[in-house]
Amino acid sequence: MKRGRSRNNQGRPNQGRKPNPNRALESNGPSVKVRGAASTIFEKYKQLAQDATTSGDRVSAEYYYQYAEHYGRLVQAQTREKEKREEEQRAQRDARQAEYDARKAARQEQEAAKQAKQSQANPPEKPAQTAKAEAKPAEPAPTSNGNDAPASMQVVPKQADEPAEETPAPVRRRVRRPRVKSETPAPE
């Protein structure tokens, strides 16, 4: 099978793309091979340099410190890149929020102007029940009709100007016929 370039890059190097900070790197240092993220490799070389220093091998320690310094710079670059991305995202989020707040305020102003215009065109009307209550003073309920029943149980006659209460129409219920069982012969 023929191996070719991938179609997504189309032969171009990493143009405009940011390196992945979690990408596994492979380092072939002096007498040791280290794999992992840049921060992991940095810590590993730092530890190897400290071990070489305690064992008295100054040359190996210097090599390890140089490798550690290189990967430390990679970690710093990745950290700066991450902070820059976060700042850009924060600025975009703040701009979207400001735009949303401006639209919301404009919508509320339009709604308030519309309501003010409607209230000027149509003055508020009094409800019918309130007007009726103001026109007719309430009569106290009779305390006794010659009966000894309490006032809450006595029947008060309807007056002509009060609307009559409508009785609800009876609810018709659907009646189902019972099912007829079909007599089928049982399988033998």
C-alpha positions in Angstrom: 0.0 0.0 0.0 1.3 3.4 -1.0 1.8 6.0 1.8 1.1 9.5 0.9 0.6 12.9 2.5 -2.6 13.4 4.4 -5.3 15.3 2.6 -6.1 17.7 5.4 -2.6 19.3 5.4 -2.1 19.0 1.7 1.7 19.1 2.1 1.7 22.3 4.1 3.4 22.4 7.5 1.6 23.5 10.7 0.4 26.8 9.4 -1.7 28.9 11.7 -2.4 26.0 14.0 -1.5 26.1 17.7 0.5 23.2 19.1 -1.4 20.9 21.4 -0.1 21.3 25.0 -1.1 17.7 25.9 0.7 16.2 22.9 3.1 13.4 23.8 6.7 14.3 23.0 9.7 12.0 22.8 13.1 13.2 24.0 16.3 11.4 23.3 18.5 12.9 26.0 22.0 11.7 27.0 21.7 8.0 27.8 17.9 8.2 28.5 14.7 8.4 26.5 11.8 10.3 28.0 8.2 10.4 26.7 5.2 12.5 27.7 3.9 16.0 27.8 6.4 18.9 27.9 5.8 19.5 31.6 6.4 15.8 32.4 9.6 15.8 30.4 10.8 19.0 32.2 10.1 17.4 35.6 11.9 14.2 34.6 15.0 16.0 33.4 15.1 18.2 36.5 14.9 15.1 38.7 17.7 13.3 36.6 19.9 16.4 36.9 19.4 16.5 40.7 20.2 12.8 40.9 23.4 13.2 38.8 24.4 16.2 41.0 24.0 14.1 44.2 26.0 11.2 42.7 28.8 13.7 41.8 28.6 13.5 38.0 28.7 17.2 37.1 28.9 16.7 33.4 25.7 14.6 33.1 24.0 17.0 35.5 24.8 19.9 33.2 23.4 18.0 30.2 20.2 17.2 32.1 19.8 20.8 33.2 20.2 22.0 29.6 17.4 19.6 28.5 15.3 20.6 31.4 15.8 24.3 30.5 14.7 23.6 26.9 11.5 21.8 28.0 10.9 24.5 30.7 10.8 27.1 27.9 8.3 25.0 25.9 6.1 24.8 29.0 6.3 28.6 29.5 5.4 29.2 25.8 2.4 26.9 26.1 1.3 28.7 29.3 1.6 32.1 27.6 -0.4 30.8 24.6 -3.1 29.3 26.8 -3.4 32.6 28.8 -3.6 34.5 25.5 -6.4 32.2 24.2 -8.3 32.5 27.5 -8.0 36.3 27.3 -9.3 36.4 23.8 -12.2 34.1 24.7 -13.0 36.3 27.7 -13.0 39.4 25.5 -15.3 37.7 23.0 -17.7 36.6 25.8 -17.8 40.1 27.3 -18.5 41.6 23.8 -21.4 39.1 23.2 -22.8 39.8 26.7 -22.6 43.6 26.1 -24.4 43.2 22.8 -27.1 41.0 24.4 -27.6 43.6 27.2 -27.9 46.4 24.7 -30.5 44.5 22.7 -32.4 43.6 25.8 -32.4 47.3 27.0 -33.6 48.5 23.6 -36.4 45.8 23.6 -37.5 46.9 27.1 -37.6 50.6 26.0 -39.7 49.7 23.0 -42.0 47.7 25.2 -42.3 50.5 27.7 -43.0 53.1 24.9 -45.6 50.7 23.4 -47.4 50.3 26.7 -47.3 54.1 27.4 -48.8 54.7 24.0 -51.6 52.2 24.6 -52.3 53.6 28.0 -52.7 57.1 26.6 -55.0 55.9 23.8 -57.2 53.7 26.0 -57.7 55.0 29.6 -58.2 52.2 32.1 -61.8 51.1 32.5 -63.3 50.1 35.8 -64.4 46.5 35.9 -68.2 46.0 35.7 -68.4 44.4 39.2 -66.6 47.3 40.8 -69.0 49.8 39.1 -72.0 47.8 40.3 -70.7 47.6 43.8 -70.1 51.4 43.9 -73.6 52.1 42.5 -75.5 49.9 45.0 -74.7 49.9 48.7 -74.5 46.4 50.2 -77.5 45.4 52.3 -76.9 43.6 55.5 -78.1 40.0 55.6 -81.2 39.5 57.7 -80.5 38.0 61.0 -83.7 36.2 61.3 -86.7 35.3 59.1 -88.7 34.2 62.0 -86.7 31.0 62.0 -84.2 30.2 64.7 -81.6 29.2 62.1 -78.3 31.1 62.1 -77.9 33.9 59.4 -75.3 31.8 57.4 -77.9 29.1 56.9 -80.9 31.3 56.0 -82.0 31.7 52.4 -81.7 35.3 51.0 -84.2 36.1 48.2 -82.6 37.0 44.9 -82.9 40.6 43.7 -84.0 41.5 40.2 -80.8 43.3 39.2 -78.5 40.4 40.2 -77.7 38.0 37.4 -79.1 34.5 37.8 -76.7 31.7 38.4 -76.7 29.3 35.6 -76.8 25.6 36.4 -74.3 23.6 34.5 -75.7 21.2 32.0 -75.5 17.5 33.1 -72.6 15.6 31.8 -73.4 12.7 29.6 -71.3 9.7 30.1 -70.5 7.2 27.4 -71.8 3.8 28.1 -70.0 0.9 26.7 -71.5 -2.3 25.7 -69.9 -5.4 27.2 -67.6 -7.3 24.9 -68.9 -10.5 23.4 -66.5 -13.3 23.8 -66.1 -15.2 20.6 -66.1 -18.9 21.0 -63.3 -20.4 19.1 -62.4 -24.0 19.4 -59.2 -24.6 21.5 -56.3 -26.0 19.5 -55.8 -29.7 20.0 
